[in-house]
Amino acid sequence: MSVDARQRARNKIARLAGQGLDLVSFWRESTEALASAVPYYLAPCWYTLDPASLLVTSHFHEGVPELPPQWLMREYYKDDVNKLADVARSERGISTLHDATGGDPTGSPRWQANIALGGDQEIIAGLRTQAGHVWGAVGLYRETGQPLFDDQ
């Protein structure tokens, strides 16, 4: 996708954030904006995070009404890379599973779970306030065989 499409999506999401929408409406509208800028598989996984602990406090995905317990176990108890809190706390606030594993994600329990669900590479981006405080995250996936997510 073009740099212009990505900037338009960023601008639209920023406008949506100021409209006072309920969380699900905000995520649905933001999903539409993302779709025009970043090709992804199925649907984004949206999360709210407690700003102090960075624990997941809610989740939204059109096809997954609640987080499976095994996802939470992997996120909080398995030794792995690209965990939501780690990405959210990082300086960049965005990471791909491919980058976090040095280009070989096959040893990652997260990658293995993604493959079992039909997805492949994952990108996680922390959602921050203008002051830089993390309040959420979004995870996107790509279909096996599709181009990797890029740095944009």
N, CA and C atoms as an extended XYZ file, in Angstrom:
456
Properties=species:S:1:pos:R:3:atomname:S:1:resname:S:1:resid:I:1 pbc="F F F"
N         0.833       -1.183        0.000 N   MET     1
C         0.000        0.000        0.000 CA  MET     1
C         0.879        1.248        0.000 C   MET     1
N         0.319        2.312       -0.448 N   SER     2
C         1.090        3.541       -0.574 CA  SER     2
C         1.259        4.239        0.771 C   SER     2
N         2.284        5.083        0.818 N   VAL     3
C         2.521        5.900        2.008 CA  VAL     3
C         1.312        6.802        2.249 C   VAL     3
N         0.721        7.324        1.167 N   ASP     4
C        -0.467        8.184        1.298 CA  ASP     4
C        -1.630        7.432        1.940 C   ASP     4
N        -1.856        6.181        1.527 N   ALA     5
C        -2.949        5.387        2.105 CA  ALA     5
C        -2.713        5.165        3.590 C   ALA     5
N        -1.485        4.915        3.955 N   ARG     6
C        -1.170        4.713        5.373 CA  ARG     6
C        -1.375        5.993        6.172 C   ARG     6
N        -0.968        7.113        5.605 N   GLN     7
C        -1.147        8.385        6.311 CA  GLN     7
C        -2.629        8.726        6.445 C   GLN     7
N        -3.403        8.453        5.397 N   ARG     8
C        -4.855        8.689        5.476 CA  ARG     8
C        -5.476        7.822        6.574 C   ARG     8
N        -5.023        6.574        6.671 N   ALA     9
C        -5.537        5.682        7.723 CA  ALA     9
C        -5.165        6.214        9.101 C   ALA     9
N        -3.913        6.643        9.280 N   ARG    10
C        -3.489        7.229       10.567 CA  ARG    10
C        -4.355        8.440       10.925 C   ARG    10
N        -4.549        9.304        9.940 N   ASN    11
C        -5.348       10.513       10.172 CA  ASN    11
C        -6.789       10.164       10.532 C   ASN    11
N        -7.359        9.184        9.825 N   LYS    12
C        -8.743        8.799       10.109 CA  LYS    12
C        -8.851        8.221       11.519 C   LYS    12
N        -7.914        7.369       11.904 N   ILE    13
C        -7.956        6.774       13.240 CA  ILE    13
C        -7.781        7.856       14.304 C   ILE    13
N        -6.919        8.819       14.052 N   ALA    14
C        -6.747        9.932       15.000 CA  ALA    14
C        -8.053       10.721       15.139 C   ALA    14
N        -8.741       10.968       14.019 N   ARG    15
C       -10.036       11.665       14.076 CA  ARG    15
C       -11.065       10.839       14.849 C   ARG    15
N       -11.092        9.533       14.581 N   LEU    16
C       -12.031        8.658       15.282 CA  LEU    16
C       -11.796        8.691       16.791 C   LEU    16
N       -10.535        8.752       17.182 N   ALA    17
C       -10.195        8.760       18.612 CA  ALA    17
C       -10.778        9.977       19.322 C   ALA    17
N       -10.983       11.052       18.600 N   GLY    18
C       -11.523       12.264       19.205 CA  GLY    18
C       -13.032       12.391       19.119 C   GLY    18
N       -13.705       11.378       18.582 N   GLN    19
C       -15.153       11.477       18.374 CA  GLN    19
C       -15.992       10.953       19.534 C   GLN    19
N       -15.372       10.415       20.558 N   GLY    20
C       -16.138        9.928       21.704 CA  GLY    20
C       -16.925        8.660       21.433 C   GLY    20
N       -16.467        7.852       20.477 N   LEU    21
C       -17.150        6.595       20.170 CA  LEU    21
C       -16.970        5.602       21.311 C   LEU    21
N       -17.934        4.681       21.444 N   ASP    22
C       -17.699        3.578       22.371 CA  ASP    22
C       -16.568        2.727       21.782 C   ASP    22
N       -15.955        1.898       22.602 N   LEU    23
C       -14.750        1.176       22.207 CA  LEU    23
C       -14.965        0.275       20.993 C   LEU    23
N       -16.042       -0.499       20.981 N   VAL    24
C       -16.289       -1.409       19.860 CA  VAL    24
C       -16.520       -0.623       18.568 C   VAL    24
N       -17.259        0.462       18.630 N   SER    25
C       -17.460        1.298       17.434 CA  SER    25
C       -16.133        1.869       16.954 C   SER    25
N       -15.303        2.321       17.887 N   PHE    26
C       -13.983        2.840       17.525 CA  PHE    26
C       -13.163        1.761       16.836 C   PHE    26
N       -13.146        0.561       17.393 N   TRP    27
C       -12.363       -0.517       16.786 CA  TRP    27
C       -12.908       -0.910       15.417 C   TRP    27
N       -14.217       -0.974       15.278 N   ARG    28
C       -14.790       -1.327       13.972 CA  ARG    28
C       -14.444       -0.275       12.920 C   ARG    28
N       -14.591        0.983       13.264 N   GLU    29
C       -14.253        2.062       12.325 CA  GLU    29
C       -12.751        2.057       12.012 C   GLU    29
N       -11.937        1.791       13.009 N   SER    30
C       -10.486        1.738       12.805 CA  SER    30
C       -10.096        0.553       11.931 C   SER    30
N       -10.820       -0.552       12.067 N   THR    31
C       -10.574       -1.723       11.221 CA  THR    31
C       -10.772       -1.356        9.758 C   THR    31
N       -11.831       -0.605        9.465 N   GLU    32
C       -12.071       -0.160        8.085 CA  GLU    32
C       -10.926        0.712        7.587 C   GLU    32
N       -10.439        1.600        8.436 N   ALA    33
C        -9.326        2.471        8.043 CA  ALA    33
C        -8.064        1.649        7.786 C   ALA    33
N        -7.786        0.678        8.642 N   LEU    34
C        -6.600       -0.164        8.457 CA  LEU    34
C        -6.672       -0.963        7.164 C   LEU    34
N        -7.862       -1.470        6.849 N   ALA    35
C        -8.026       -2.314        5.664 CA  ALA    35
C        -7.614       -1.594        4.388 C   ALA    35
N        -7.763       -0.290        4.364 N   SER    36
C        -7.393        0.469        3.167 CA  SER    36
C        -5.897        0.758        3.103 C   SER    36
N        -5.171        0.464        4.181 N   ALA    37
C        -3.756        0.847        4.235 CA  ALA    37
C        -2.790       -0.314        4.448 C   ALA    37
N        -3.230       -1.363        5.126 N   VAL    38
C        -2.339       -2.476        5.467 CA  VAL    38
C        -3.049       -3.787        5.141 C   VAL    38
N        -2.533       -4.547        4.173 N   PRO    39
C        -3.175       -5.833        3.890 CA  PRO    39
C        -2.933       -6.798        5.050 C   PRO    39
N        -3.999       -7.447        5.518 N   TYR    40
C        -3.869       -8.398        6.619 CA  TYR    40
C        -4.834       -9.553        6.398 C   TYR    40
N        -4.667      -10.591        7.182 N   TYR    41
C        -5.454      -11.812        7.094 CA  TYR    41
C        -6.609      -11.756        8.092 C   TYR    41
N        -7.784      -12.080        7.655 N   LEU    42
C        -9.014      -12.120        8.455 CA  LEU    42
C        -9.352      -10.777        9.079 C   LEU    42
N        -9.028      -10.584       10.359 N   ALA    43
C        -9.416       -9.345       11.047 CA  ALA    43
C        -8.381       -9.002       12.106 C   ALA    43
N        -8.236       -7.725       12.430 N   PRO    44
C        -7.313       -7.340       13.504 CA  PRO    44
C        -7.797       -7.851       14.859 C   PRO    44
N        -6.850       -8.061       15.749 N   CYS    45
C        -7.150       -8.331       17.161 CA  CYS    45
C        -6.842       -7.046       17.910 C   CYS    45
N        -7.861       -6.445       18.494 N   TRP    46
C        -7.712       -5.207       19.251 CA  TRP    46
C        -7.700       -5.529       20.739 C   TRP    46
N        -6.876       -4.826       21.489 N   TYR    47
C        -6.767       -5.050       22.931 CA  TYR    47
C        -6.750       -3.710       23.658 C   TYR    47
N        -7.342       -3.666       24.839 N   THR    48
C        -7.038       -2.575       25.760 CA  THR    48
C        -6.072       -3.151       26.781 C   THR    48
N        -5.154       -2.307       27.215 N   LEU    49
C        -4.148       -2.705       28.198 CA  LEU    49
C        -4.217       -1.760       29.380 C   LEU    49
N        -4.056       -2.307       30.565 N   ASP    50
C        -3.944       -1.461       31.746 CA  ASP    50
C        -2.640       -0.682       31.617 C   ASP    50
N        -2.670        0.642       31.675 N   PRO    51
C        -1.453        1.433       31.462 CA  PRO    51
C        -0.332        1.144       32.459 C   PRO    51
N        -0.660        0.773       33.675 N   ALA    52
C         0.382        0.529       34.682 CA  ALA    52
C         1.004       -0.858       34.539 C   ALA    52
N         0.179       -1.888       34.407 N   SER    53
C         0.691       -3.263       34.373 CA  SER    53
C         0.859       -3.800       32.959 C   SER    53
N         0.201       -3.187       31.989 N   LEU    54
C         0.134       -3.626       30.597 CA  LEU    54
C        -0.543       -4.988       30.447 C   LEU    54
N        -1.353       -5.367       31.429 N   LEU    55
C        -2.170       -6.572       31.310 CA  LEU    55
C        -3.353       -6.280       30.394 C   LEU    55
N        -3.764       -7.283       29.623 N   VAL    56
C        -4.920       -7.143       28.743 CA  VAL    56
C        -6.178       -6.996       29.593 C   VAL    56
N        -6.947       -5.950       29.315 N   THR    57
C        -8.200       -5.733       30.048 CA  THR    57
C        -9.433       -5.980       29.181 C   THR    57
N        -9.273       -5.950       27.859 N   SER    58
C       -10.370       -6.330       26.966 CA  SER    58
C        -9.793       -6.679       25.604 C   SER    58
N       -10.624       -7.334       24.805 N   HIS    59
C       -10.204       -7.827       23.493 CA  HIS    59
C       -11.385       -7.696       22.545 C   HIS    59
N       -11.087       -7.394       21.273 N   PHE    60
C       -12.137       -7.354       20.262 CA  PHE    60
C       -11.597       -7.914       18.962 C   PHE    60
N       -12.314       -8.891       18.438 N   HIS    61
C       -12.031       -9.498       17.139 CA  HIS    61
C       -13.375      -10.024       16.660 C   HIS    61
N       -13.794       -9.627       15.472 N   GLU    62
C       -15.129       -9.995       14.984 CA  GLU    62
C       -15.385      -11.503       15.016 C   GLU    62
N       -14.353      -12.329       14.821 N   GLY    63
C       -14.546      -13.778       14.775 CA  GLY    63
C       -14.211      -14.510       16.060 C   GLY    63
N       -13.712      -13.806       17.059 N   VAL    64
C       -13.303      -14.439       18.318 CA  VAL    64
C       -13.931      -13.641       19.462 C   VAL    64
N       -15.096      -14.070       19.951 N   PRO    65
C       -15.802      -13.275       20.953 CA  PRO    65
C       -15.070      -13.120       22.285 C   PRO    65
N       -14.241      -14.097       22.654 N   GLU    66
C       -13.442      -13.924       23.868 CA  GLU    66
C       -12.104      -14.621       23.680 C   GLU    66
N       -11.114      -14.113       24.382 N   LEU    67
C        -9.778      -14.692       24.267 CA  LEU    67
C        -9.776      -16.110       24.823 C   LEU    67
N        -9.265      -17.058       24.063 N   PRO    68
C        -9.164      -18.422       24.580 CA  PRO    68
C        -8.165      -18.476       25.739 C   PRO    68
N        -8.449      -19.287       26.757 N   PRO    69
C        -7.524      -19.393       27.897 CA  PRO    69
C        -6.100      -19.759       27.473 C   PRO    69
N        -5.965      -20.599       26.429 N   GLN    70
C        -4.615      -20.981       25.991 CA  GLN    70
C        -3.849      -19.786       25.423 C   GLN    70
N        -4.548      -18.806       24.835 N   TRP    71
C        -3.865      -17.599       24.360 CA  TRP    71
C        -3.295      -16.845       25.554 C   TRP    71
N        -4.118      -16.686       26.593 N   LEU    72
C        -3.656      -15.982       27.791 CA  LEU    72
C        -2.489      -16.713       28.446 C   LEU    72
N        -2.554      -18.039       28.476 N   MET    73
C        -1.446      -18.825       29.046 CA  MET    73
C        -0.158      -18.553       28.263 C   MET    73
N        -0.247      -18.572       26.931 N   ARG    74
C         0.952      -18.309       26.111 CA  ARG    74
C         1.468      -16.892       26.339 C   ARG    74
N         0.555      -15.945       26.398 N   GLU    75
C         0.959      -14.544       26.534 CA  GLU    75
C         1.653      -14.278       27.864 C   GLU    75
N         1.171      -14.887       28.929 N   TYR    76
C         1.693      -14.556       30.255 CA  TYR    76
C         2.656      -15.576       30.846 C   TYR    76
N         2.625      -16.823       30.380 N   TYR    77
C         3.437      -17.842       31.041 CA  TYR    77
C         4.468      -18.527       30.161 C   TYR    77
N         4.356      -18.441       28.846 N   LYS    78
C         5.328      -19.079       27.956 CA  LYS    78
C         6.483      -18.133       27.677 C   LYS    78
N         7.659      -18.708       27.540 N   ASP    79
C         8.825      -17.935       27.139 CA  ASP    79
C         8.734      -17.745       25.627 C   ASP    79
N         8.577      -16.524       25.193 N   ASP    80
C         8.409      -16.250       23.770 CA  ASP    80
C         8.756      -14.793       23.498 C   ASP    80
N         8.770      -14.441       22.245 N   VAL    81
C         9.047      -13.067       21.817 CA  VAL    81
C         7.744      -12.402       21.402 C   VAL    81
N         7.798      -11.092       21.242 N   ASN    82
C         6.686      -10.312       20.687 CA  ASN    82
C         5.438      -10.316       21.563 C   ASN    82
N         5.623      -10.369       22.860 N   LYS    83
C         4.468      -10.304       23.755 CA  LYS    83
C         3.924       -8.877       23.752 C   LYS    83
N         2.627       -8.754       23.936 N   LEU    84
C         1.985       -7.436       23.878 CA  LEU    84
C         2.673       -6.416       24.778 C   LEU    84
N         2.905       -6.783       26.027 N   ALA    85
C         3.509       -5.832       26.972 CA  ALA    85
C         4.914       -5.441       26.534 C   ALA    85
N         5.685       -6.395       26.020 N   ASP    86
C         7.053       -6.092       25.584 CA  ASP    86
C         7.053       -5.123       24.408 C   ASP    86
N         6.175       -5.360       23.451 N   VAL    87
C         6.097       -4.468       22.289 CA  VAL    87
C         5.588       -3.094       22.727 C   VAL    87
N         4.560       -3.078       23.556 N   ALA    88
C         3.991       -1.805       24.016 CA  ALA    88
C         5.017       -0.982       24.782 C   ALA    88
N         5.860       -1.638       25.541 N   ARG    89
C         6.850       -0.945       26.366 CA  ARG    89
C         8.094       -0.544       25.548 C   ARG    89
N         8.263       -1.111       24.374 N   SER    90
C         9.445       -0.816       23.560 CA  SER    90
C         9.418        0.624       23.050 C   SER    90
N        10.582        1.131       22.705 N   GLU    91
C        10.674        2.513       22.225 CA  GLU    91
C         9.849        2.722       20.960 C   GLU    91
N         9.943        1.789       20.017 N   ARG    92
C         9.211        1.915       18.754 CA  ARG    92
C         7.725        1.655       18.909 C   ARG    92
N         7.376        0.733       19.806 N   GLY    93
C         5.972        0.417       20.008 CA  GLY    93
C         5.355       -0.424       18.913 C   GLY    93
N         6.183       -1.017       18.067 N   ILE    94
C         5.694       -1.865       16.980 CA  ILE    94
C         6.758       -2.916       16.693 C   ILE    94
N         6.315       -4.129       16.384 N   SER    95
C         7.264       -5.198       16.100 CA  SER    95
C         6.573       -6.290       15.301 C   SER    95
N         7.327       -6.935       14.443 N   THR    96
C         6.810       -8.115       13.759 CA  THR    96
C         7.456       -9.340       14.381 C   THR    96
N         6.751      -10.436       14.328 N   LEU    97
C         7.280      -11.693       14.843 CA  LEU    97
C         8.521      -12.093       14.053 C   LEU    97
N         8.506      -11.806       12.763 N   HIS    98
C         9.652      -12.116       11.912 CA  HIS    98
C        10.898      -11.351       12.385 C   HIS    98
N        10.740      -10.066       12.641 N   ASP    99
C        11.875       -9.262       13.114 CA  ASP    99
C        12.330       -9.687       14.506 C   ASP    99
N        11.381       -9.983       15.381 N   ALA   100
C        11.714      -10.340       16.764 CA  ALA   100
C        12.464      -11.663       16.863 C   ALA   100
N        12.358      -12.497       15.823 N   THR   101
C        13.041      -13.796       15.832 CA  THR   101
C        14.241      -13.824       14.893 C   THR   101
N        14.677      -12.665       14.432 N   GLY   102
C        15.817      -12.624       13.519 CA  GLY   102
C        15.528      -13.263       12.176 C   GLY   102
N        14.259      -13.297       11.778 N   GLY   103
C        13.888      -13.814       10.466 CA  GLY   103
C        13.458      -15.270       10.455 C   GLY   103
N        13.540      -15.960       11.588 N   ASP   104
C        13.133      -17.366       11.648 CA  ASP   104
C        12.177      -17.586       12.815 C   ASP   104
N        10.888      -17.363       12.592 N   PRO   105
C         9.923      -17.467       13.689 CA  PRO   105
C         9.494      -18.896       14.024 C   PRO   105
N         9.998      -19.899       13.315 N   THR   106
C         9.489      -21.264       13.471 CA  THR   106
C         9.646      -21.831       14.880 C   THR   106
N        10.578      -21.324       15.680 N   GLY   107
C        10.744      -21.806       17.048 CA  GLY   107
C         9.854      -21.103       18.055 C   GLY   107
N         9.101      -20.127       17.618 N   SER   108
C         8.254      -19.343       18.518 CA  SER   108
C         6.905      -20.034       18.745 C   SER   108
N         6.526      -20.263       20.012 N   PRO   109
C         5.190      -20.812       20.276 CA  PRO   109
C         4.076      -19.937       19.684 C   PRO   109
N         4.284      -18.631       19.658 N   ARG   110
C         3.291      -17.711       19.087 CA  ARG   110
C         3.135      -17.993       17.592 C   ARG   110
N         4.232      -18.146       16.879 N   TRP   111
C         4.184      -18.423       15.445 CA  TRP   111
C         3.501      -19.763       15.200 C   TRP   111
N         3.847      -20.768       16.002 N   GLN   112
C         3.251      -22.095       15.836 CA  GLN   112
C         1.734      -22.032       16.018 C   GLN   112
N         1.272      -21.260       16.993 N   ALA   113
C        -0.173      -21.096       17.200 CA  ALA   113
C        -0.803      -20.347       16.029 C   ALA   113
N        -0.122      -19.324       15.523 N   ASN   114
C        -0.646      -18.565       14.380 CA  ASN   114
C        -0.797      -19.466       13.158 C   ASN   114
N         0.201      -20.297       12.886 N   ILE   115
C         0.164      -21.202       11.736 CA  ILE   115
C        -1.007      -22.171       11.874 C   ILE   115
N        -1.233      -22.673       13.082 N   ALA   116
C        -2.345      -23.601       13.308 CA  ALA   116
C        -3.692      -22.954       12.980 C   ALA   116
N        -3.772      -21.631       13.118 N   LEU   117
C        -5.009      -20.902       12.817 CA  LEU   117
C        -5.063      -20.402       11.374 C   LEU   117
N        -4.020      -20.680       10.592 N   GLY   118
C        -4.008      -20.288        9.190 CA  GLY   118
C        -3.291      -18.993        8.892 C   GLY   118
N        -2.795      -18.324        9.925 N   GLY   119
C        -2.051      -17.083        9.722 CA  GLY   119
C        -0.562      -17.359        9.748 C   GLY   119
N         0.215      -16.343        9.532 N   ASP   120
C         1.658      -16.514        9.537 CA  ASP   120
C         2.256      -15.399       10.352 C   ASP   120
N         2.960      -14.506        9.704 N   GLN   121
C         3.644      -13.457       10.430 CA  GLN   121
C         2.658      -12.563       11.146 C   GLN   121
N         3.070      -12.084       12.276 N   GLU   122
C         2.228      -11.227       13.095 CA  GLU   122
C         2.946       -9.900       13.306 C   GLU   122
N         2.184       -8.840       13.303 N   ILE   123
C         2.715       -7.530       13.671 CA  ILE   123
C         1.880       -7.025       14.841 C   ILE   123
N         2.544       -6.482       15.827 N   ILE   124
C         1.853       -5.914       16.983 CA  ILE   124
C         2.253       -4.454       17.088 C   ILE   124
N         1.276       -3.614       17.307 N   ALA   125
C         1.539       -2.191       17.509 CA  ALA   125
C         0.859       -1.741       18.789 C   ALA   125
N         1.613       -1.066       19.630 N   GLY   126
C         1.042       -0.480       20.838 CA  GLY   126
C         0.281        0.782       20.483 C   GLY   126
N        -0.833        0.998       21.128 N   LEU   127
C        -1.643        2.198       20.911 CA  LEU   127
C        -1.370        3.150       22.062 C   LEU   127
N        -0.974        4.370       21.731 N   ARG   128
C        -0.544        5.320       22.754 CA  ARG   128
C        -1.328        6.622       22.672 C   ARG   128
N        -1.412        7.272       23.807 N   THR   129
C        -2.007        8.605       23.841 CA  THR   129
C        -0.998        9.587       23.255 C   THR   129
N        -1.414       10.827       23.046 N   GLN   130
C        -0.477       11.838       22.549 CA  GLN   130
C         0.682       12.038       23.504 C   GLN   130
N         0.462       11.794       24.786 N   ALA   131
C         1.529       11.934       25.782 CA  ALA   131
C         2.439       10.703       25.821 C   ALA   131
N         2.112        9.671       25.031 N   GLY   132
C         2.957        8.488       24.955 CA  GLY   132
C         2.578        7.357       25.889 C   GLY   132
N         1.449        7.467       26.581 N   HIS   133
C         1.015        6.408       27.497 CA  HIS   133
C         0.295        5.307       26.716 C   HIS   133
N         0.687        4.060       26.972 N   VAL   134
C         0.072        2.928       26.283 CA  VAL   134
C        -1.308        2.657       26.872 C   VAL   134
N        -2.290        2.479       26.018 N   TRP   135
C        -3.639        2.130       26.468 CA  TRP   135
C        -4.182        0.900       25.746 C   TRP   135
N        -3.512        0.474       24.681 N   GLY   136
C        -4.013       -0.665       23.923 CA  GLY   136
C        -2.985       -1.182       22.939 C   GLY   136
N        -3.423       -2.148       22.145 N   ALA   137
C        -2.559       -2.731       21.119 CA  ALA   137
C        -3.447       -3.323       20.032 C   ALA   137
N        -2.851       -3.519       18.885 N   VAL   138
C        -3.536       -4.194       17.786 CA  VAL   138
C        -2.570       -5.221       17.205 C   VAL   138
N        -3.097       -6.391       16.911 N   GLY   139
C        -2.322       -7.440       16.259 CA  GLY   139
C        -2.905       -7.712       14.886 C   GLY   139
N        -2.044       -7.769       13.897 N   LEU   140
C        -2.448       -8.090       12.527 CA  LEU   140
C        -1.668       -9.318       12.080 C   LEU   140
N        -2.263      -10.087       11.193 N   TYR   141
C        -1.640      -11.312       10.703 CA  TYR   141
C        -1.643      -11.282        9.191 C   TYR   141
N        -0.749      -12.047        8.598 N   ARG   142
C        -0.758      -12.174        7.146 CA  ARG   142
C        -0.977      -13.637        6.809 C   ARG   142
N        -1.545      -13.872        5.666 N   GLU   143
C        -1.760      -15.227        5.201 CA  GLU   143
C        -0.423      -15.822        4.782 C   GLU   143
N        -0.252      -17.111        5.000 N   THR   144
C         0.964      -17.799        4.588 CA  THR   144
C         1.205      -17.546        3.101 C   THR   144
N         2.448      -17.226        2.766 N   GLY   145
C         2.819      -16.986        1.376 CA  GLY   145
C         2.679      -15.547        0.922 C   GLY   145
N         2.092      -14.698        1.736 N   GLN   146
C         1.950      -13.283        1.388 CA  GLN   146
C         3.201      -12.516        1.811 C   GLN   146
N         3.435      -11.339        1.221 N   PRO   147
C         4.623      -10.557        1.591 CA  PRO   147
C         4.632      -10.223        3.083 C   PRO   147
N         5.834      -10.128        3.626 N   LEU   148
C         5.995       -9.759        5.028 CA  LEU   148
C         5.520       -8.333        5.253 C   LEU   148
N         5.113       -8.038        6.485 N   PHE   149
C         4.825       -6.657        6.842 CA  PHE   149
C         6.127       -5.877        6.743 C   PHE   149
N         6.038       -4.618        6.346 N   ASP   150
C         7.256       -3.812        6.238 CA  ASP   150
C         7.359       -2.833        7.401 C   ASP   150
N         8.376       -2.002        7.373 N   ASP   151
C         8.646       -1.074        8.474 CA  ASP   151
C         7.694        0.115        8.518 C   ASP   151
N         6.835        0.255        7.569 N   GLN   152
C         5.950        1.409        7.515 CA  GLN   152
C         4.755        1.202        8.396 C   GLN   152
